[in-house]
Amino acid sequence: MLRTAVIGVGHLGRQHARIHAALAAEDQAQFVAVCDLNERTARAVASEYHAASNIPSNTIINNKSETEWTVEWRTLIGRVDAVSLAVPTEMHAAIACPLLEAGIHVLVEKPISRTLEEADQMIAAAARGNAVLQIGHLERFNPALIALRPFVRNPLYFEIHRIGQFTARSLDIDVVLDLMIHDLDIVQWLVGENVEVTDVRAVGIPVLTNRVDAANARLEFASGAVANITASRVGTEKIRKMRFFQPHDYIAVDYATHYASISNLAPPDAASVNLTPVAWPGVHVRRLETIDIEPLRAEIEAFLKAVRFGSSPPVSAHEGRRALALALRTLDRIAEHSVGTGIT
């Protein structure tokens, strides 16, 4: 049975811990420890999962392993097989590389790292340690995207809005690396991993912090596809929507409600699909059936499956690096635009 841990149990890491504990309760893994620099936080999160810090990790109580806490991630080497890494981005490479070289498999939250050089270091460390390195691009596991993916063919134009209310989380990075990177990854995934982004134009401004809080990017691909992406963490409501067109289809996705639909002029087949007529004669909307699963749980289960079977993770380190490269390219365009307009 795989021994797991969560390093960094702030807002998001706490959710990782919750799911690792649930999987342990289902005998899918042994949840050994949580780690956080803040001892009080580490103790509190471990306590939620019946922790007993003085009990060795191999001690079994009521046929379930107790979860320990620690403030030193290095003590996990040799005691765990796989970890979720949910620390600030600036710490990703420094922690992941030694773990990967020790053969410990790592699911690291997006973005993969701060720089492409750090991403390359992590990829090399994973190769040396023969370890799985999966990147936490969570929207890949959204039920709406899972249902939609088989129907995507030659998308040509995207309109995407990802708006959130301001919180004190993730202020170590700007909105492009915090929110927009989800959609940069998704668009590249849907257009095709081998399709080059030929042009990027972007604008962004700081609003409540000294980093970019709101941004818009226009991407052009070698295939002719165009994507217009808006991201903001200073909105008054939460919006997570994508619309795109492909030949004969208009597709709508709401990430928040897990809704996906395809509208077209194809003749209805009432026996096999759920078609809802709309105002225009001959136009039909097909709402896709989705599987009711929490995306984060699906992501962690996919990670542990890749570890067990030695298979490629569903979001590889190279894909994480590609998303980071496009995000950094977008930030460069924002910086150029800011200089030209006098925005500081």
C-alpha positions as CSV (number, residue, x, y, z in Angstrom):
1,M,0.0,0.0,0.0
2,L,1.4,3.4,-1.0
3,R,2.4,5.6,1.9
4,T,1.4,9.3,1.3
5,A,1.9,12.7,2.8
6,V,0.9,16.3,2.1
7,I,3.5,19.0,2.3
8,G,2.0,22.5,2.9
9,V,-1.4,22.4,4.5
10,G,-2.7,25.9,4.0
11,H,-6.0,26.5,2.2
12,L,-5.5,24.1,-0.7
13,G,-3.1,21.7,1.0
14,R,-5.8,21.1,3.7
15,Q,-8.1,19.9,0.9
16,H,-5.4,17.5,-0.3
17,A,-5.1,16.2,3.2
18,R,-8.8,15.6,3.4
19,I,-8.8,13.5,0.3
20,H,-5.7,11.6,1.2
21,A,-7.4,10.8,4.5
22,A,-10.5,9.7,2.7
23,L,-8.5,7.4,0.4
24,A,-6.8,5.9,3.4
25,A,-10.1,5.2,5.1
26,E,-11.0,3.3,1.9
27,D,-7.8,1.3,2.1
28,Q,-6.5,2.8,-1.1
29,A,-3.3,4.2,0.6
30,Q,-1.7,4.8,3.9
31,F,-1.8,8.5,4.9
32,V,1.4,8.9,6.9
33,A,1.9,12.6,7.6
34,V,1.1,16.2,7.0
35,C,3.9,18.8,7.0
36,D,3.8,22.5,7.4
37,L,6.3,25.1,8.6
38,N,3.7,26.4,11.0
39,E,3.6,23.8,13.8
40,R,0.1,24.9,14.9
41,T,-1.3,24.4,11.4
42,A,0.4,21.0,11.0
43,R,-0.9,19.9,14.4
44,A,-4.4,21.1,13.7
45,V,-4.7,19.5,10.2
46,A,-3.2,16.2,11.5
47,S,-5.7,16.3,14.4
48,E,-8.6,16.5,11.9
49,Y,-7.5,13.0,10.8
50,H,-7.1,11.4,14.2
51,A,-3.4,12.3,14.4
52,A,-1.1,11.1,17.1
53,S,2.3,12.6,16.6
54,N,4.0,10.2,19.0
55,I,2.8,7.1,17.2
56,P,5.1,5.6,14.6
57,S,3.8,5.7,11.1
58,N,3.6,2.0,10.8
59,T,1.4,1.7,13.9
60,I,-2.1,0.5,13.1
61,I,-5.0,1.5,15.2
62,N,-8.4,0.0,14.4
63,N,-6.9,-1.2,11.1
64,K,-6.3,2.4,10.0
65,S,-2.9,4.2,10.1
66,E,-2.6,7.3,12.2
67,T,-1.5,10.5,10.5
68,E,1.6,12.3,12.0
69,W,2.6,15.9,11.7
70,T,6.0,17.4,11.1
71,V,7.5,20.8,10.3
72,E,10.5,19.3,8.5
73,W,9.7,17.8,5.1
74,R,13.1,16.1,4.8
75,T,12.1,13.7,7.6
76,L,9.6,12.2,5.1
77,I,12.3,10.8,2.8
78,G,12.4,7.1,3.2
79,R,9.1,7.0,5.0
80,V,6.7,7.9,2.2
81,D,6.2,6.9,-1.4
82,A,4.2,9.8,-2.8
83,V,3.3,13.3,-1.7
84,S,1.1,16.2,-2.6
85,L,3.1,19.4,-2.6
86,A,1.0,22.5,-1.9
87,V,3.6,25.1,-0.8
88,P,4.1,28.6,-2.3
89,T,5.4,28.4,-5.9
90,E,8.8,29.9,-4.9
91,M,9.4,26.7,-2.9
92,H,8.4,24.1,-5.4
93,A,11.7,23.3,-6.9
94,A,13.7,23.4,-3.7
95,I,11.4,20.8,-2.1
96,A,10.4,18.7,-5.1
97,C,13.9,18.1,-6.5
98,P,15.3,16.2,-3.4
99,L,12.1,14.3,-3.0
100,L,12.1,13.2,-6.7
101,E,15.8,12.3,-6.6
102,A,15.0,10.1,-3.6
103,G,12.4,8.3,-5.7
104,I,9.4,9.9,-4.0
105,H,6.6,10.7,-6.5
106,V,5.3,14.2,-6.4
107,L,2.0,15.9,-7.3
108,V,2.8,19.6,-7.3
109,E,0.2,22.3,-7.4
110,K,0.3,24.6,-10.4
111,P,2.3,26.4,-11.7
112,I,5.0,23.8,-11.8
113,S,7.6,26.5,-10.7
114,R,8.5,30.1,-10.9
115,T,10.9,29.8,-13.9
116,L,11.5,27.4,-16.8
117,E,15.0,26.7,-15.3
118,E,13.4,25.5,-12.1
119,A,10.9,23.4,-14.1
120,D,13.8,21.8,-16.0
121,Q,15.5,21.0,-12.7
122,M,12.4,19.3,-11.4
123,I,12.0,17.3,-14.7
124,A,15.6,16.2,-14.5
125,A,15.3,15.2,-10.8
126,A,12.2,13.1,-11.6
127,A,14.2,11.3,-14.3
128,R,17.1,10.6,-12.0
129,G,14.9,9.2,-9.3
130,N,12.6,7.4,-11.7
131,A,9.7,9.2,-10.0
132,V,6.3,10.4,-11.3
133,L,6.0,14.2,-11.4
134,Q,2.4,15.3,-12.0
135,I,1.3,18.9,-12.2
136,G,-1.9,20.0,-10.5
137,H,-3.8,21.6,-13.4
138,L,-7.1,20.8,-11.7
139,E,-9.5,21.8,-14.5
140,R,-8.3,18.9,-16.6
141,F,-10.3,16.8,-14.1
142,N,-13.5,18.9,-14.1
143,P,-16.4,16.7,-15.0
144,A,-17.5,19.1,-17.7
145,L,-14.1,18.8,-19.4
146,I,-14.0,15.1,-19.0
147,A,-17.4,14.7,-20.7
148,L,-16.5,17.2,-23.5
149,R,-13.0,16.1,-24.4
150,P,-14.0,13.3,-26.8
151,F,-16.1,15.7,-28.9
152,V,-13.4,18.4,-29.4
153,R,-12.1,18.6,-33.0
154,N,-10.3,21.5,-34.5
155,P,-11.5,24.3,-32.2
156,L,-11.1,27.7,-33.9
157,Y,-12.2,30.5,-31.5
158,F,-12.3,30.6,-27.6
159,E,-13.8,33.2,-25.3
160,I,-12.9,32.4,-21.7
161,H,-13.6,34.3,-18.4
162,R,-12.2,33.3,-15.1
163,I,-13.1,35.9,-12.5
164,G,-12.8,35.6,-8.7
165,Q,-13.3,37.7,-5.6
166,F,-10.2,39.0,-3.9
167,T,-8.7,36.9,-1.2
168,A,-5.4,37.0,0.6
169,R,-4.3,33.7,-0.9
170,S,-1.7,33.2,-3.7
171,L,-0.5,36.8,-3.5
172,D,3.1,35.5,-4.1
173,I,2.2,35.2,-7.8
174,D,0.2,37.4,-10.1
175,V,-3.2,36.6,-11.7
176,V,-1.7,35.0,-14.8
177,L,0.2,32.4,-12.8
178,D,-2.6,32.1,-10.2
179,L,-5.8,31.9,-12.4
180,M,-5.2,32.4,-16.1
181,I,-2.7,29.5,-16.3
182,H,-5.6,27.1,-15.9
183,D,-7.0,28.3,-19.2
184,L,-3.7,28.6,-20.9
185,D,-3.2,24.9,-20.2
186,I,-6.8,23.9,-21.2
187,V,-6.6,25.8,-24.5
188,Q,-3.3,24.3,-25.5
189,W,-4.6,20.8,-24.5
190,L,-7.8,21.2,-26.6
191,V,-6.0,22.8,-29.6
192,G,-3.3,20.2,-29.6
193,E,0.0,19.8,-27.8
194,N,2.0,20.0,-31.0
195,V,0.3,23.2,-32.3
196,E,2.5,26.2,-31.8
197,V,1.3,29.5,-30.3
198,T,2.4,32.0,-32.9
199,D,1.5,35.2,-31.3
200,V,0.6,36.5,-27.8
201,R,-0.9,40.0,-27.1
202,A,-1.8,40.9,-23.5
203,V,-2.6,43.6,-21.1
204,G,-2.8,43.5,-17.3
205,I,-2.9,45.9,-14.4
206,P,-2.3,45.8,-10.6
207,V,-5.5,46.8,-8.7
208,L,-5.2,45.8,-5.1
209,T,-1.7,44.5,-5.0
210,N,1.7,45.4,-6.5
211,R,1.3,42.4,-9.0
212,V,-1.0,42.0,-12.0
213,D,-4.5,41.4,-10.6
214,A,-6.5,41.6,-13.8
215,A,-5.4,40.5,-17.3
216,N,-6.5,39.8,-20.8
217,A,-4.6,37.7,-23.4
218,R,-5.2,37.0,-27.0
219,L,-3.4,33.9,-28.4
220,E,-3.0,32.9,-32.0
221,F,-2.1,29.3,-33.0
222,A,-0.5,27.9,-36.0
223,S,-3.7,26.0,-36.7
224,G,-5.6,29.3,-37.1
225,A,-7.2,29.0,-33.7
226,V,-7.6,32.2,-31.6
227,A,-8.2,32.4,-27.9
228,N,-9.3,35.4,-25.9
229,I,-8.8,34.9,-22.2
230,T,-9.7,37.2,-19.3
231,A,-8.7,36.6,-15.7
232,S,-9.3,38.7,-12.6
233,R,-9.0,38.2,-8.9
234,V,-10.7,41.5,-8.0
235,G,-14.2,40.7,-9.3
236,T,-17.5,41.0,-7.5
237,E,-18.6,37.5,-8.4
238,K,-17.1,34.1,-9.3
239,I,-17.2,33.3,-13.0
240,R,-15.6,30.2,-14.5
241,K,-16.8,30.0,-18.1
242,M,-15.5,29.0,-21.5
243,R,-17.2,29.2,-24.9
244,F,-15.6,28.0,-28.2
245,F,-16.5,27.3,-31.7
246,Q,-15.4,24.5,-34.0
247,P,-16.8,23.6,-37.4
248,H,-20.6,23.2,-37.1
249,D,-20.5,23.4,-33.2
250,Y,-20.8,26.0,-30.5
251,I,-19.6,24.7,-27.2
252,A,-20.3,26.1,-23.7
253,V,-18.7,25.1,-20.4
254,D,-19.3,26.3,-16.9
255,Y,-16.5,25.0,-14.7
256,A,-18.3,26.0,-11.5
257,T,-21.5,24.1,-12.2
258,H,-19.8,21.3,-14.2
259,Y,-22.1,22.1,-17.2
260,A,-21.1,21.4,-20.8
261,S,-23.2,21.7,-23.9
262,I,-22.8,21.4,-27.7
263,S,-25.1,23.4,-30.0
264,N,-25.4,22.6,-33.7
265,L,-27.7,21.9,-36.6
266,A,-27.2,18.2,-36.6
267,P,-30.4,16.3,-36.8
268,P,-31.6,15.1,-33.4
269,D,-31.4,11.5,-32.4
270,A,-33.8,11.4,-29.5
271,A,-33.1,7.8,-28.7
272,S,-29.5,8.4,-27.8
273,V,-29.0,12.0,-26.8
274,N,-30.6,14.7,-24.6
275,L,-31.6,17.4,-27.0
276,T,-33.3,20.6,-26.0
277,P,-34.9,22.8,-28.7
278,V,-34.2,26.5,-28.6
279,A,-35.7,29.6,-30.3
280,W,-34.2,29.0,-33.7
281,P,-35.7,26.2,-35.8
282,G,-33.3,23.4,-36.4
283,V,-30.8,24.4,-33.7
284,H,-30.4,21.9,-30.9
285,V,-28.5,22.0,-27.6
286,R,-27.1,18.8,-26.3
287,R,-26.2,18.9,-22.7
288,L,-23.5,16.4,-22.0
289,E,-23.9,13.9,-19.1
290,T,-21.2,14.3,-16.5
291,I,-19.8,12.0,-13.8
292,D,-20.4,13.5,-10.3
293,I,-16.8,13.4,-8.9
294,E,-14.8,16.1,-7.1
295,P,-12.0,17.2,-9.5
296,L,-9.4,17.3,-6.8
297,R,-10.2,13.7,-5.8
298,A,-10.0,12.6,-9.4
299,E,-6.7,14.4,-9.8
300,I,-5.2,12.6,-6.7
301,E,-6.6,9.3,-7.7
302,A,-5.1,9.6,-11.2
303,F,-1.7,10.5,-9.6
304,L,-1.7,7.5,-7.3
305,K,-2.8,5.3,-10.2
306,A,0.2,6.5,-12.3
307,V,2.5,5.8,-9.4
308,R,1.1,2.2,-8.9
309,F,1.3,1.2,-12.5
310,G,4.3,3.2,-13.5
311,S,2.4,5.0,-16.2
312,S,2.6,8.6,-17.5
313,P,0.6,11.0,-15.3
314,P,-2.4,12.7,-17.0
315,V,-0.8,16.1,-16.7
316,S,2.9,15.6,-17.2
317,A,5.7,17.8,-16.1
318,H,6.4,18.7,-19.7
319,E,2.8,19.9,-20.0
320,G,3.1,21.9,-16.8
321,R,6.3,23.5,-18.2
322,R,4.5,24.3,-21.5
323,A,1.7,26.1,-19.6
324,L,4.3,28.0,-17.5
325,A,6.2,29.0,-20.6
326,L,3.0,30.5,-22.2
327,A,2.2,32.2,-18.9
328,L,5.6,33.8,-18.7
329,R,5.3,34.8,-22.3
330,T,2.0,36.5,-21.5
331,L,3.6,38.3,-18.6
332,D,6.3,39.6,-20.9
333,R,3.7,41.0,-23.3
334,I,1.9,42.6,-20.3
335,A,5.1,44.2,-19.2
336,E,5.7,45.5,-22.7
337,H,2.2,47.0,-22.9
338,S,2.6,48.6,-19.4
339,V,5.8,50.3,-20.5
340,G,4.1,51.6,-23.6
341,T,1.1,53.0,-21.7
342,G,3.0,54.2,-18.6
343,I,1.2,51.8,-16.3
344,T,3.3,50.8,-13.3
